[in-house]
Amino acid sequence: MMQTQEGVDSRLMVLEEKVEYQDYTIEKLNEALVSQQLQLDTLEEKIKRLDEKLSAGLLEHGDSDNSTPPPHY
């Protein structure tokens, strides 16, 4: 099957456009992934600090599960 130069150029242009669009999409997805990873890192650090504060508070005030029951029991 013989193709004209015009047909080949047209197909090549379509393929180039698709590759450009895929590159653009990959770049946008990468940016979103980096942003989400930064958010996850921040949230993990906040959870770690909250856990440390909670643990320190329980040690200072005693564990409520092991304390004596309130007087109304």
Buried (B, 14 or more C-beta within 10 A) or exposed (E): EEEEEEEEEEEEEEEEEEEEEEEEEEEEEEEEEEEEEEEEEEEEEEEEEEEEEEEEEEEEEEEEEEEEEEEEE
